[in-house]
Amino acid sequence: MKKKGKNKPVRQKGRPKRRETLFKWQNIRIGYKYGIIFVLIACLFITAGVIVYLQLNQGQKDMKAINNQSSRVNEMAQLASIIQGKDVQIADYLLTEDYKYVNTYKEYEERFNSLIDDLKPTMKTEKQTQLLNGIVENDQSMNESFYNEMVASVQSGQETMANSLRAYSTKLRTQTIEDVNNLMQIVKEEQVQSVQSANERMNSSIAILALSNLAAIIIGTILVIIISRRISGNLHRVVNTTFEVAKGNLRVPSVNYQGRDEIGKLAEAVNHMKDNISSILLNVNSAAEDVLSKSSSLTHAANEVKHGNEQVAITMEELSNGAETQANSASELSGSMHGFVQKVLHSEKGGQEIALSSTNVLELTNKGTTLMHQSVSQMKQIDRIVSDAVQKVQGLDKQSNEISKLVLVIKSIADQTNLLSLNAAIEAARAGEHGRGFAVVADEVRKLSEQVTSSVSEITAIVQNIQSETDVVVESLNKGYAEVKEGTSQIKKTGESFEDINSSVSNMANKINLISNNLKEIANNSSDMNNLIEEIASVSEESAAGVEQAAASAQQTSSSMEEVSHSADELAELANQLNEQIKTFKL
C-alpha cells in the first residue's frame, strides 16, 4: 500500500533551464512589443516631420526674402519716380522762376534720403552697394547744381547760364535712373532665384514626407507580421499541449519557451498545471487505496462506538435525575436569599437617608460656625470703630477747649483795639481839621472791634454747645463700647459652643457614613450571592437538560454509527470506481 504524499511532480530531464535575461526580447510583454513597434513607427514619422518642418521653415525664410525683395523693388521704383519728379521741378522753376518749386524739390529730396536710408541695410553685394552709392552721388551733384548754380543764376537774371546747367541736370537724371533700373534688375534676379529655391524646397519636402511615410508603413507592417507570426507559433504550441492534457495525456512534453512575456507565463502555467494534475492524480490513487484498506477498520470501530453509546445513555439518565434534585434545592435557596437581599437593601436605603440628613446638618453647622466667626470678627471691628470714635470725640473736646482759649485771646485783643480806637478818636478831635481823616479810620476800627467782639460772643456760645454735646456723645460712646465688649465676649463663647457642636456632628456624620457604606457593601455582596445562587440553579437546570440531550445524542450516535458502517461499505465501492477512472490518464 502506498502512502499519501509519496508521489511528487517530477520535472522532465530533457526540459532545459530557463535563462533569465533582463533585456531579452522574449521577456518583454506582448503589449510592450507592439508598443515598441508603434514607437519606432512614430519615431520615423517624427523624423520625417522634423525634416519637412526644417524644409518648410527654410521655405518660409525664402518667402520672407521674396517679400523683402519685392519691397526693395518698390522702393527703387519710388527712387526713380522721385528723381524724375525732381527733374520736373527744376524745369518748372527755370520756366516760371516761382520759388514754390524749390520747396517742392526739397520735399522730394527728403523722401529720396528716407528711401536711401531704408535701402542701404538691404544691399547684399558689393555691386549693389556701388550702384546705390552712384545714385546717391548723382543726386548730390544734381542738388548742388540746382541749389548753388541754377537758383543763383535765375535770381541774378542769367537765364542762359541756368539753361546750360539744365542740360547737365538732365544728364545726371538719365544716368541716375539708369543706375536705379540696373539695381532693380539685380534685385529681381535675386527674387527669381529665391522663388526657384522655395519651389525646390517645397518639392523636396513633399518627396521626403511621402517616402518617409511609405517607409514607416512598410517597416511597421513587416515588424507587426514578424512579431505576430512568432506569437502565433508559440501560442499554438501552448494550445496543443493544453489539448493533450485535456484528453488525459499527461506524458506530453512540457512547453519549452525562453521568455517572461504573456506567452511565457501561460506556458509556465500550463506546465505547472500538467505537473500538478499528475501529482494530484497520483495522490488521489494512493488515497483511494488507503480508503479501501481503512473502510473495514471504520466499520469495526463504528460497531464498538455503538455499544459504548448504549452504556453512556444509562449513565446520563442517572446524572439527569441528580441534576434535577440539585436545581430544585438551588431554586428554594434563591427565594430565601431574595427576601434577605430586599431587607438589606431597605436598611441600606434608610442608612443613605440618615447619612444625607447628617451631611445636611453638618453643612448647616459649618455654615453657623462660619457665620459666628464672621460675627466675632465684625464685633471686633465694631469695638475698634467705637474705641476710635471715643478717642476722636475726646480729641474734639480738647480742641474745643483750645478754641475757647483762642476766643478769649481774640476778645481781649478786640477790647484793646476798641480802647485804642477811642484814644485815637480823642487825639483826632484834638488835632482838629488835620485829624479828621484819622478820626474816620479810628471810627471804622472801633466798629470792626465791636463786630469782632460780637462774633467772639457767638463763637463762645457755639463752642460751649459743642462741648456740652461732646460730653453727651463721649458718655454714650463709653456705654456703647462697654456693651460692645460684653457682646464680643458672648459671641466668642457662642462660637466656641458652635465649634463643639460642629465637632460632634462631624463625628456623628462619619459614623453614619461608615454604617451606610457597610450596609451598601452587604447589599452588594447579598446581590452578588443571590445572583450566584440563581446561576447555580440555572446551571443545574441546564445540566439536567444537557444530560438529557447527551443521552439522546448517545442514542442518536448509536444509530449514526450504523449509518457510518453502511457508508464505509459504499465508500469502498466508490474508491474502486475512482481507481478505474484514474487508469484512463497516462501517468
C-alpha positions, 0 to 999 in steps of 0.5 A, spaced: 500 500 500 502 506 498 502 512 502 499 519 501 504 524 499 509 519 496 508 521 489 511 528 487 511 532 480 517 530 477 520 535 472 522 532 465 530 531 464 530 533 457 526 540 459 532 545 459 533 551 464 530 557 463 535 563 462 533 569 465 535 575 461 533 582 463 533 585 456 531 579 452 526 580 447 522 574 449 521 577 456 518 583 454 510 583 454 506 582 448 503 589 449 510 592 450 512 589 443 507 592 439 508 598 443 515 598 441 513 597 434 508 603 434 514 607 437 519 606 432 513 607 427 512 614 430 519 615 431 520 615 423 514 619 422 517 624 427 523 624 423 520 625 417 516 631 420 522 634 423 525 634 416 519 637 412 518 642 418 526 644 417 524 644 409 518 648 410 521 653 415 527 654 410 521 655 405 518 660 409 525 664 410 525 664 402 518 667 402 520 672 407 526 674 402 521 674 396 517 679 400 523 683 402 525 683 395 519 685 392 519 691 397 526 693 395 523 693 388 518 698 390 522 702 393 527 703 387 521 704 383 519 710 388 527 712 387 526 713 380 519 716 380 522 721 385 528 723 381 524 724 375 519 728 379 525 732 381 527 733 374 520 736 373 521 741 378 527 744 376 524 745 369 518 748 372 522 753 376 527 755 370 520 756 366 516 760 371 522 762 376 516 761 382 520 759 388 514 754 390 518 749 386 524 749 390 520 747 396 517 742 392 524 739 390 526 739 397 520 735 399 522 730 394 529 730 396 527 728 403 523 722 401 529 720 396 534 720 403 528 716 407 528 711 401 536 711 401 536 710 408 531 704 408 535 701 402 542 701 404 541 695 410 538 691 404 544 691 399 547 684 399 553 685 394 558 689 393 555 691 386 549 693 389 552 697 394 556 701 388 550 702 384 546 705 390 552 709 392 552 712 384 545 714 385 546 717 391 552 721 388 548 723 382 543 726 386 548 730 390 551 733 384 544 734 381 542 738 388 548 742 388 547 744 381 540 746 382 541 749 389 548 753 388 548 754 380 541 754 377 537 758 383 543 763 383 543 764 376 535 765 375 535 770 381 541 774 378 537 774 371 542 769 367 537 765 364 542 762 359 547 760 364 541 756 368 539 753 361 546 750 360 546 747 367 539 744 365 542 740 360 547 737 365 541 736 370 538 732 365 544 728 364 545 726 371 537 724 371 538 719 365 544 716 368 541 716 375 535 712 373 539 708 369 543 706 375 536 705 379 533 700 373 540 696 373 539 695 381 532 693 380 534 688 375 539 685 380 534 685 385 529 681 381 534 676 379 535 675 386 527 674 387 527 669 381 532 665 384 529 665 391 522 663 388 526 657 384 529 655 391 522 655 395 519 651 389 525 646 390 524 646 397 517 645 397 518 639 392 523 636 396 519 636 402 513 633 399 518 627 396 521 626 403 514 626 407 511 621 402 517 616 402 518 617 409 511 615 410 511 609 405 517 607 409 514 607 416 508 603 413 512 598 410 517 597 416 511 597 421 507 592 417 513 587 416 515 588 424 507 587 426 507 580 421 514 578 424 512 579 431 505 576 430 507 570 426 512 568 432 506 569 437 502 565 433 507 559 433 508 559 440 501 560 442 499 554 438 504 550 441 501 552 448 494 550 445 496 543 443 499 541 449 493 544 453 489 539 448 493 533 450 492 534 457 485 535 456 484 528 453 488 525 459 495 525 456 499 527 461 506 524 458 506 530 453 512 534 453 512 540 457 512 547 453 519 549 452 519 557 451 525 562 453 521 568 455 517 572 461 512 575 456 504 573 456 506 567 452 511 565 457 507 565 463 501 561 460 506 556 458 509 556 465 502 555 467 500 550 463 506 546 465 505 547 472 498 545 471 500 538 467 505 537 473 500 538 478 494 534 475 499 528 475 501 529 482 494 530 484 492 524 480 497 520 483 495 522 490 488 521 489 490 513 487 494 512 493 488 515 497 483 511 494 487 505 496 488 507 503 480 508 503 479 501 501 484 498 506 481 503 512 473 502 510 473 495 514 477 498 520 471 504 520 466 499 520 469 495 526 470 501 530 463 504 528 460 497 531 464 498 538 462 506 538 455 503 538 455 499 544 459 504 548 453 509 546 448 504 549 452 504 556 453 512 556 445 513 555 444 509 562 449 513 565 446 520 563 439 518 565 442 517 572 446 524 572 439 527 569 435 525 575 441 528 580 441 534 576 434 535 577 434 534 585 440 539 585 436 545 581 430 544 585 434 545 592 438 551 588 431 554 586 428 554 594 435 557 596 434 563 591 427 565 594 430 565 601 436 569 599 431 574 595 427 576 601 434 577 605 437 581 599 430 586 599 431 587 607 438 589 606 437 593 601 431 597 605 436 598 611 441 600 606 436 605 603 434 608 610 442 608 612 443 613 605 437 617 608 440 618 615 447 619 612 444 625 607 440 628 613 447 628 617 451 631 611 445 636 611 446 638 618 453 638 618 453 643 612 448 647 616 453 647 622 459 649 618 455 654 615 453 657 623 460 656 625 462 660 619 457 665 620 459 666 628 466 667 626 464 672 621 460 675 627 466 675 632 470 678 627 465 684 625 464 685 633 471 686 633 471 691 628 465 694 631 469 695 638 475 698 634 470 703 630 467 705 637 474 705 641 476 710 635 470 714 635 471 715 643 478 717 642 476 722 636 470 725 640 475 726 646 480 729 641 474 734 639 473 736 646 480 738 647 480 742 641 474 745 643 477 747 649 483 750 645 478 754 641 475 757 647 482 759 649 483 762 642 476 766 643 478 769 649 485 771 646 481 774 640 476 778 645 481 781 649 485 783 643 478 786 640 477 790 647 484 793 646 483 795 639 476 798 641 480 802 647 485 804 642 480 806 637 477 811 642 484 814 644 485 815 637 478 818 636 480 823 642 487 825 639 483 826 632 478 831 635 484 834 638 488 835 632 482 838 629 481 839 621 488 835 620 485 829 624 479 828 621 481 823 616 484 819 622 478 820 626 474 816 620 479 810 620 479 810 628 471 810 627 471 804 622 476 800 627 472 801 633 466 798 629 470 792 626 472 791 634 465 791 636 463 786 630 469 782 632 467 782 639 460 780 637 462 774 633 467 772 639 460 772 643 457 767 638 463 763 637 463 762 645 456 760 645 457 755 639 463 752 642 460 751 649 454 747 645 459 743 642 462 741 648 456 740 652 454 735 646 461 732 646 460 730 653 453 727 651 456 723 645 463 721 649 458 718 655 454 714 650 460 712 646 463 709 653 456 705 654 456 703 647 463 700 647 462 697 654 456 693 651 460 692 645 465 688 649 460 684 653 457 682 646 464 680 643 465 676 649 458 672 648 459 671 641 466 668 642 463 663 647 457 662 642 462 660 637 466 656 641 459 652 643 458 652 635 465 649 634 463 643 639 457 642 636 460 642 629 465 637 632 460 632 634 456 632 628 462 631 624 463 625 628 456 623 628 456 624 620 462 619 619 459 614 623 453 614 619 457 614 613 461 608 615 454 604 617 451 606 610 457 604 606 457 597 610 450 596 609 451 598 601 457 593 601 452 587 604 447 589 599 452 588 594 455 582 596 447 579 598 446 581 590 452 578 588 450 571 592 443 571 590 445 572 583 450 566 584 445 562 587 440 563 581 446 561 576 447 555 580 440 553 579 440 555 572 446 551 571 443 545 574 437 546 570 441 546 564 445 540 566 439 536 567 437 538 560 444 537 557 444 530 560 438 529 557 440 531 550 447 527 551 443 521 552 439 522 546 445 524 542 448 517 545 442 514 542 442 518 536 450 516 535 448 509 536 444 509 530 449 514 526 454 509 527 450 504 523 449 509 518 457 510 518 458 502 517 453 502 511 457 508 508 464 505 509 461 499 505 459 504 499 465 508 500 469 502 498 465 501 492 466 508 490 474 508 491 474 502 486 470 506 481 475 512 482 481 507 481 478 505 474 477 512 472 484 514 474 487 508 469 484 512 463 490 518 464 497 516 462 501 517 468 
